[in-house]
Amino acid sequence: MNPCASVAAVCVGLVGGGAGHAQEGFVPLFDGETLTGWTTTGGRYDGNASWRVEDGAIVGRQGPDGAGGLLYTADAYAAFDLWLETRIDHPFDSGIFLRMLPPESGLKGAQVTLDHREGGEVGAIYADGYLAHNEAGAARFRRDEWNDLRVRCTGFDMHVECWLNGELLVDYRMPPNTTGYAPSGLIGLQVHGARDDEGAARFRNLRIRRLPIFGEDAEGWRPLFDGTSLAGWDVEGDAERFSWKDGALAFAARGGGGQLMSREDYKDFRLRLDFKLSRMANSGVFLRAARDGSNPAYSGCEIQLLDDFHWEEVTGSKLQPWQFTGSLYGAVPPGDRAALRPIGEWNTYEILYRGNRLAVALNGRTLYDIPDTHALEVEPPFARRAATGFLGLQHHGSQGGGPGIEDETMIWFRNGFVQELGE
């Protein structure tokens, strides 16, 4: 087994663009007949534009008194690959909006401009002001024809790539730790209002696939597991409870607590890890944990792993919001409870820990992005926790679940990779 193959496989099919590229994994966003799955509210730029379905395409025009507005996806997306065809009358102003949230969130998304008019820009990145101009893009947009457009959005710090008719149009990376931007949100199609344009923007063959947050970048990652042994890890507790089965690290559903501790310490890093829960699983991922024998959930921190589906019923207890899978244990609840897949299915954590910033995604859905953990009002404060430490995988023990545990294995791990970050 080549432990690096999994990261490479994630990236295969995520490079390039255009109509000739494979479309594996894409699902339709538009049924060709109705606006089912779309809404005109819930984003930053709601309006009263006119949206209809005509000849198998979504058609947007200005509404009464030149009203503009957006048509949004009903679902939110953090990292995704969007593919569509568009035909925009000239002159007309449109765009593809990414990670849109309501104004009261105080967070912005971004726009790939489709400003098809004299002096307009196609392929610029805009967010209440230009983040990146693209004065040459308009010349590549085919007037009065259907254009193939592909937009990819990834990263906790937004990375936007766009291809127009098979050629790269824009590749924009937001500077690290830029604040004020939404970690996930709705995708929007725009009609820019208050113009003399009498035309329309048309969109058809819309399809999408969710992506890993880090999926586009395979460089600099190192495997945490060799696929056959516990090399690189120290065992606390009964070593027989940790073993490899069918290419995955299995934690037995018996006995008391314990943990695996990486022999290396980490400060600033990105982490990717697959896990699969059984009924009544209770585990966690420790970050920057101290080696002084104290509780690693509080000397560093813990990203929770739990059977959210059965725990309260079996134990007769009531979980705190910060105890569900994905939570920053004891501090921050997961922002998207729907991200966790059913018992027996594989899930993927993607974690960024840089300085005081901690961001966590589950299955490509951002759960939270905390710009300053030191500002959290928790005990002990993060300012008193270790600035560097080991990575850990917790075996909480089976005693909490009692007879609810039905499988021999409590939790499985695979495809663990870490990328250390410089200053």
C-alpha positions, 0 to 999 in steps of 0.5 A: 500500500502506498500511503501517498497514493490517496492524496494523489488520487484526490487531486486527479481530475481536479486539474484543468477545465473545459468541455473535454474534461471528465465529469465524474462525480458531478450532479445536476443543479438544474432539472431543465424545466423548473427552478426547483432547488433554487431560491431568490432569498438567503444571500447578500444580494436578494432582489426582485429580478425576473427568473424563468425557465425558457427552452431548457435554460434559466433566464434572468432579466431585470425586474420591475423598475430595473430591479436586479437580484440573484438566484441562489442554490438552496444548498450551501457549499464551501468547496466545489466544482461548478460547471455550466454553459452561459449565453449573455446578451450584449450589453448585460451585466451578470456574474457567478457568486460564491459563498453567499450569506445573508447581510446580517452574517456580516460576512462576504462571499465573492463574485466571478464577474460576467460583465458583458458590455463595453468596458466590462470585465469577464473573469474578475474577482469582486467583493464590494470592490475588485479583489482581482481585475481581468481586463482581457477576459471580455475578449474571450467571451463568445458574443451571442453564443453559448460559453462553457464556464467552469468555476472551482472554489476551494480553501479556507482562504478562498481559492477561485479558479475559472475556465472559459471555453476550456482555457484558464480565465482566472486563478485567484488566491485570497491572502492567508488569514484574510478576515470578513469572508464566509467559510461557506454559503450559497452559489448565486447567478446574477442579474445586475439591476438599474441598467438600460440593458434590456437583455438577459443572462441564460444558464443551462447544463448546470452541474456541481460536485463537492470537493475537499477543502484541500483537494487541489493541493497535493504538494508538501503532504506527509503520510501519518500512517504507513498502512501496516503498523503503528510506526511513528506513534506512541501507544497509551493504553492496551496496544492490542486495542489498536490494529490494522484491518483491511487497510484501515487503523481500527480501534477495538470497541472494548476496554478502557481509555487510551490514545495514540500520540504522534512522535513528532510535535506540530505547531502550524499545519494542515491535517487531512484524516478519514474516519468511520464510526460504528454505533456508540463510537466515542473518540477525538482528534487531539491537536497541539497536545502537551506531553506532560501527562495532562488531559490533551483535550485541554492542554491542546484541544480536541476535535470531537468524534461521536455517534451523534445518531444514537448517543442520547437515546442509548445513554439517556443523556443530553449532549451539549452543543460542543459535544457533537462530532466536529465540535471544538470540544468544550468550546465551539459546536459544529456549524453544520450538523448535516455534514456527518455521514451515517454510521458505517460510511467514511468521513473526512476531516480537514483541519487548518491550525495556523497561529491562533486560527483554527478551521475545521471542515467535515466532508467538504463542509466548513464547520467553523473558522475561528480567527482567534482561539485566544478570544474564546471564553473557555477554561482553560483559556487557549492562551495558556494551552500548548503552542506546539504539541502532538497529534493524537487519536483518542480511544475514549473507552467503551464503558460509556456506551454499554450494550449499545456497542454492537461492532468489534471495532469502535472507529476506523482511521485511514488516509492521514496526512499532514502538511507543516506550514511556515511562518 
